[in-house]
Amino acid sequence: MPSADAKSPPPPRASKMHDIPVHTLHQLLAPITVRRENPKATFTNWGLSYTCRPLSVFVPETEHQCRLILELARREGKTVRTAGVGHSPSDLACTTEYMLRTEKLNKVIELNAEKRFVVAQAGIVLNDLHAVLAQHGLAMRNLGSISDQTLGGVVTTATHGTGLDFPVISSDVRALVILLADGSRVRCSRDERPELFMASLCGLGATGIILEVTLELEPAFLLKEVQENQRFDVVVGNLDSIARQAEHVRLWWFPQADVVRVSSSNRTNEPKSPVGTWLWHSIVGYHLLQFLLFVARYVPILNIWLGRFMAWLAGGKMVSVDDSHRIFNIDCKYPQYTTEWAVPYDRAQACLRDVRDWLEREFADPSGLRPHASFEIRFSAADDIWLSPSNGQLSCWIGVVQFKPYGLNVPYRELFARFEQIMIKYGGKPHWAKSHPLGPAELRRLYPRFDDFVRVLEAVDPQGIFRNPYVQRHIFGKEGAEFGPRVFKKLP
Ligand SMILES: Cc1cc2nc3c(=O)[nH]c(=O)nc-3n(C[C@H](O)[C@H](O)[C@H](O)COP(=O)(O)OP(=O)(O)OC[C@H]3O[C@@H](n4cnc5c(N)ncnc54)[C@H](O)[C@@H]3O)c2cc1C
């Protein structure tokens, strides 16, 4: 197993860093620098909805290089945005100044099968982590829909999976090693610098560069998933019993067809029996659907039929048994716009009925909205992470997606704006990685520890080195052209 920083020279002490002239810092960083003039410096998120061209992109392989980047930024009065692999469907990772990409800080440092934990560099992609864990009979307890993100990206956004007994993935973190704005390397946990720890678990990349994550694991397990279609009224009328019928329950609602696909997964000892044929999923489920989505850009009424087609494509009852991450993860298909909110669980039923009533009005109105969107509904346990949307509340996550066939734009803004108004009415909190309209005034009301979060940022990063436009806008309430929500919007 490769160890982190195996070949790097011992890092100079902070005082030595101050002595290095700026031009020497540039020289030292040259091998890992991609400058703005180089097209490779352009950073576009996976959803093809946001893009930016940083002044320089650095791809460090060692902690020492990370310190040099911070030293350079301090001297030049620049900000540094740490970025994973750009899977956030917003401008959360975007910047016009310095960007530090973590893709080469991706090693497993320590793995303890007996005590069931791993220490990994934050740039490791979850799929790579799963492969290492599997060799030692271990697995992550819960996952979201994909494993293409970095561990750091997952931790700083409180990425969630589903299950009423399963909190957001950051809850499985036992300790973090962070490089702070002044170049100091600190370790934090619930016992050591607990405030920095609670702020960093969903810290939006604003507390520092997360170098290492200690993650609690469980023995590798198989999941048995059962999927079947039910009517909306049946599902929402029995929401609590359905949400509790398995360890991990998630729902895909196709309002155009009045159908909810219910997925229920439990740990099992049954033999593996994965489902899915290449022909069906590749030819019909991917290529034909994409073409139809493309046609519907010009003939919006087709979207209603497309929603019904997607519900039909999902098929009848399906049972499969596979490695946990293969069941947790799904094919998210095409680039997309998306928004997602965590609504207090006890208000979810009323909230979902409100969304249904609104969509029925749209569909009945000849000039109403015609989304092809399906809605995803998931659950998470309460936690105590300061900015986790599940902080102090059992949550029902409600998300909506509009696909971009062949990467092309489709209408989504009016749809999302109306959807968000309903989420706000029911006390919903937006997913931090996804675009949302809330500023500090609203967020402060939703998050009892919001001001503590700001206090920690001001203490560990008084100059705001780690604050990009997203953080300035949503956390510090900065207004103006350079902080606006559409600064990094990807235009056609
Ligand atoms: C197809 C798809 C499916 C998804 N499914 C789910 C899901 O099921 N559940 C869910 O909750 N979310 C989901 N997400 C959202 C995703 O988990 C988050 O956006 C995650 O942050 C992406 O990780 P990344 O490595 O791409 O980070 P980026 O998008 O590159 O960065 C995200 C944030 O992490 C910070 N960051 C990254 N690395 C570090 C580091 N080492 N130190 C400090 N800060 C760092 C960045 O500064 C930024 O603030 C999904 C996204 C996509 C595109």
The ligand as an SDF file (V2000), in Angstrom:
LIG
                    3D

 53 58  0  0  0  0  0  0  0  0999 V2000
  -24.2140   12.1900  -10.2260 C   0  0  0  0  0  0  0  0  0  0  0  0
  -24.1210   12.7190   -8.8190 C   0  0  0  0  0  0  0  0  0  0  0  0
  -24.6980   12.0050   -7.7820 C   0  0  0  0  0  0  0  0  0  0  0  0
  -24.6400   12.4960   -6.4750 C   0  0  0  0  0  0  0  0  0  0  0  0
  -25.2500   11.7840   -5.4810 N   0  0  0  0  0  0  0  0  0  0  0  0
  -25.2930   12.2840   -4.2280 C   0  0  0  0  0  0  0  0  0  0  0  0
  -25.9700   11.5950   -3.2020 C   0  0  0  0  0  0  0  0  0  0  0  0
  -26.4950   10.5100   -3.4080 O   0  0  0  0  0  0  0  0  0  0  0  0
  -26.0310   12.1760   -1.9750 N   0  0  0  0  0  0  0  0  0  0  0  0
  -25.4740   13.3840   -1.7200 C   0  0  0  0  0  0  0  0  0  0  0  0
  -25.6000   13.8850   -0.5980 O   0  0  0  0  0  0  0  0  0  0  0  0
  -24.7680   14.0520   -2.6760 N   0  0  0  0  0  0  0  0  0  0  0  0
  -24.6760   13.5280   -3.9110 C   0  0  0  0  0  0  0  0  0  0  0  0
  -23.9560   14.2000   -4.8870 N   0  0  0  0  0  0  0  0  0  0  0  0
  -23.1810   15.3880   -4.5120 C   0  0  0  0  0  0  0  0  0  0  0  0
  -21.7000   15.0220   -4.2340 C   0  0  0  0  0  0  0  0  0  0  0  0
  -21.5910   13.9770   -3.3040 O   0  0  0  0  0  0  0  0  0  0  0  0
  -20.9790   16.2540   -3.6620 C   0  0  0  0  0  0  0  0  0  0  0  0
  -21.1550   17.3290   -4.5270 O   0  0  0  0  0  0  0  0  0  0  0  0
  -19.4800   16.0430   -3.4220 C   0  0  0  0  0  0  0  0  0  0  0  0
  -18.9810   17.1660   -2.7560 O   0  0  0  0  0  0  0  0  0  0  0  0
  -18.7100   15.8770   -4.7000 C   0  0  0  0  0  0  0  0  0  0  0  0
  -17.3470   15.5750   -4.3840 O   0  0  0  0  0  0  0  0  0  0  0  0
  -16.1570   16.0990   -5.2950 P   0  0  0  0  0  0  0  0  0  0  0  0
  -14.9650   15.3090   -4.9560 O   0  0  0  0  0  0  0  0  0  0  0  0
  -16.5830   16.1320   -6.7100 O   0  0  0  0  0  0  0  0  0  0  0  0
  -15.9840   17.5790   -4.7190 O   0  0  0  0  0  0  0  0  0  0  0  0
  -16.0490   18.9750   -5.5010 P   0  0  0  0  0  0  0  0  0  0  0  0
  -17.3800   19.1090   -6.1210 O   0  0  0  0  0  0  0  0  0  0  0  0
  -14.8800   19.1330   -6.3710 O   0  0  0  0  0  0  0  0  0  0  0  0
  -15.9450   19.9740   -4.2550 O   0  0  0  0  0  0  0  0  0  0  0  0
  -16.9990   20.0410   -3.3480 C   0  0  0  0  0  0  0  0  0  0  0  0
  -16.5990   20.7760   -2.0880 C   0  0  0  0  0  0  0  0  0  0  0  0
  -15.6430   20.0160   -1.3800 O   0  0  0  0  0  0  0  0  0  0  0  0
  -14.5360   20.8260   -1.0370 C   0  0  0  0  0  0  0  0  0  0  0  0
  -13.3730   19.9410   -0.9540 N   0  0  0  0  0  0  0  0  0  0  0  0
  -13.0760   18.8840   -1.7430 C   0  0  0  0  0  0  0  0  0  0  0  0
  -11.9700   18.2950   -1.3020 N   0  0  0  0  0  0  0  0  0  0  0  0
  -11.5530   18.9840   -0.2140 C   0  0  0  0  0  0  0  0  0  0  0  0
  -10.4440   18.8740    0.6730 C   0  0  0  0  0  0  0  0  0  0  0  0
   -9.5360   17.9050    0.5430 N   0  0  0  0  0  0  0  0  0  0  0  0
  -10.3320   19.7740    1.6580 N   0  0  0  0  0  0  0  0  0  0  0  0
  -11.2290   20.7540    1.8180 C   0  0  0  0  0  0  0  0  0  0  0  0
  -12.2960   20.9080    1.0060 N   0  0  0  0  0  0  0  0  0  0  0  0
  -12.4450   20.0390    0.0070 C   0  0  0  0  0  0  0  0  0  0  0  0
  -14.4770   21.8710   -2.1300 C   0  0  0  0  0  0  0  0  0  0  0  0
  -13.8070   23.0330   -1.7080 O   0  0  0  0  0  0  0  0  0  0  0  0
  -15.9530   22.1360   -2.3320 C   0  0  0  0  0  0  0  0  0  0  0  0
  -16.3930   23.0160   -1.3440 O   0  0  0  0  0  0  0  0  0  0  0  0
  -23.9800   13.7280   -6.2040 C   0  0  0  0  0  0  0  0  0  0  0  0
  -23.3770   14.4360   -7.2530 C   0  0  0  0  0  0  0  0  0  0  0  0
  -23.4550   13.9290   -8.5510 C   0  0  0  0  0  0  0  0  0  0  0  0
  -22.8410   14.7010   -9.6700 C   0  0  0  0  0  0  0  0  0  0  0  0
  1  2  1  0
  2  3  1  0
  2 52  2  0
  3  4  2  0
  4  5  1  0
  4 50  1  0
  5  6  2  0
  6  7  1  0
  6 13  1  0
  7  8  2  0
  7  9  1  0
  9 10  1  0
 10 11  2  0
 10 12  1  0
 12 13  2  0
 13 14  1  0
 14 15  1  0
 14 50  1  0
 15 16  1  0
 16 17  1  0
 16 18  1  0
 18 19  1  0
 18 20  1  0
 20 21  1  0
 20 22  1  0
 22 23  1  0
 23 24  1  0
 24 25  2  0
 24 26  1  0
 24 27  1  0
 27 28  1  0
 28 29  2  0
 28 30  1  0
 28 31  1  0
 31 32  1  0
 32 33  1  0
 33 34  1  0
 33 48  1  0
 34 35  1  0
 35 36  1  0
 35 46  1  0
 36 37  1  0
 36 45  1  0
 37 38  2  0
 38 39  1  0
 39 40  1  0
 39 45  2  0
 40 41  1  0
 40 42  2  0
 42 43  1  0
 43 44  2  0
 44 45  1  0
 46 47  1  0
 46 48  1  0
 48 49  1  0
 50 51  2  0
 51 52  1  0
 52 53  1  0
M  END
$$$$
